[in-house]
Amino acid sequence: MRKSVSQLIIAALLGSVVYGLPAVTPVSVAQAQEDTQERQTRRTPALRAKVYEQLARAQSLADEDKTQEAIEALDSVKDRADSMNSYELAMMYNFYGFIFYNVEKYDQAIAAFEQVVEQQPIPETFELSTLFSLAQLHMMQGNYDKTLTFLERWEVLNKGEIPAKNYLIKAQAMYQMKDYERASRFINDAVEMVEAEDKVPEENWFVLQRAVYYELKQPEKVRDVLVKMVRHYNQPQYWVQLAGMYGELGEEKKQLAILEAAYQQDYISSSADIFNLAQLYYYHQAPVKGARLMEQAMQDGTLEKNLRNLKFLANCWSLAKENEKAIPAMLAAAELSSDGELDAQLGQLYLNMEQWDKAIAAAQRSLDKGELRNPGMSHLVMGMAYFNKQRFNDALNQLAKAEEYDSSRRMAQQWGRYVQSEKVSYERLQEEFSS
């Protein structure tokens, strides 16, 4: 977006922009006429009336968005450069710079502003503002070494305390140059200076500080910065990031507390964050909360009813010993699965619930699909279910198959002896009743 020279002056009064276009501060011809006191202190030559009028004309044309005419007006002034003093030349280059800046010709703007500070002597405030503008423009153009050069020139000339914003810009330049150690020192100085005045640094300052600590692989300090960001700016992403840092540091209880607090504030909306919170509930022995969260998210469309989500939902209800609620989710997941693992789990659930026919059917499906980690367990489930249906021969056949696998052999042998004993007792009773 194009801005007039007057608009840029107003922008400068409102403060510099940390990211994006810098709020470069022009010195107007009217201001130049008022620099009498400083000219006397630094013995700066005066801006003569004739030159003042020509520069004022160029400024007026620029404000009317007549860029080419403004440049031509300045060119006519430049033709008489041999007769101009240092202050007049500096003011001329100053307005070249702002006209080029206004039409987004930043390289030409930089070249013009660099000519400003080469003209000596000029008023100190004029030189300071131009040096700072050059630092910002070079930062915007990615010339980070030159950003530092002009900031250092500013600091040498400046008689007062170095402001926090200088340290911030240095930290930004160092960060872009991947010198994270020095970036850390500068951003820390900037933040500490503001906090020492019982003020809150701007949000982007914390963003940079957090990024620097992240690059330095200092998760404890990343966490500490995020605590401040949550407190002062209360943005959803900062809550989620803080929870993530607690998780990285192994502080899972705090991770859960932060993420749950964020959820209660409606700050958790992405499917990834919802699933992460449900997992935390599960691992912290609150499976019912995890299951309810998953069901609500599936109902409102935040989470898909895919294999992963349905399987985890079933696991939550299973851990909560809510088998009646676990089975529908596991059935739905099993239908989406190409292997038999979930059907094998269903078989065990049905067995625990004494639903023998369903246990047998689920276990058989698991074997039909295959790719089981422990196929012997499905045979074992079928053997137990058949036994409870008093189909002893079928039970013994399945238990014999279970014995073929190391993981289920011992239990299958124990059950085989028991089933064989019960079979003999049952047949004896049948014979007694029949006789």
C-alpha angles and dihedrals in degrees: 000000000000121000131194121238089253091053090052090054089053091048090053091054089054093054141266123295114240096202126027124016114004118238095240114196118226122199107228123217089246090056090047091059089055096056093092097121094050092045088057092048096047095025092241116174118247127255103246120227095244093053090043091057093050093049091046089054091052090049091051092051091049091051089053089054091247093138100166093047090049091052091048089052090053091046089057089053091048091054087070095045092125090067096046127096125230095266093050092049091048091052091049093052089044091062093044086055095052095046090052090045090052092057092043096249091139100169091055090045090053092049091052094048091049088057089054094063092044090065110088137228103027130146112289095232089052092052093046094051092047093049090051091048090051091052090053094046093050089049090053091049093049095249093136098165090055090047088060092044094056093042090054091049088051091051093050091052096041114093098195135064116304106253123235091245091067090057089048093055091046089052090051092051093047091048091053089048088052091240091136097167093060091039087056093053093049098046090046090053090049094050094044092051092054094043091049087065090053090251130128117243117236115273094248090057090061090044090057094044091051091049092051093051089047091055090047089053093238102142095172090060092044087055092049092052091048090052088059092046091052091048098046104030105021096203119166094235092055092056091051092046091048090052089050092052092050087052092050090051092051094249094130096162091056089044090056093044093052095044092047091050089050091050091051088055091052090248094126110080110133121094091235093055093045091052091046091054091048090052091051090052089050095050092044092056096256098115095151090061089048093050094048091048091051093048093049092048091050091047094053093042098249091117124040120233091240131142096269095048097043091047092051091047089054091049091052092053091044092053088049088052089240095137095164089060095039095056099064091050092046092047090053091047093047091055089058095046123092094202129062101241097104092045087052090054089048090053090055092047092051090047091054089049091050092241093140101177093049090047091054093047094049093046091049091050089052091054092046092053092043128184090113123163090213112018090169089070092060090053088048091052091050091048092053092045092049090048091055089051087052091242091137099170092052089046092051091047091054093044090051089055090048089056089064090073123071094220094057103026099098096047091043091053092050092049091044092058091046094048092047090052092048090047091055092048092047093049092048090053091048090053092049092051093047092051 
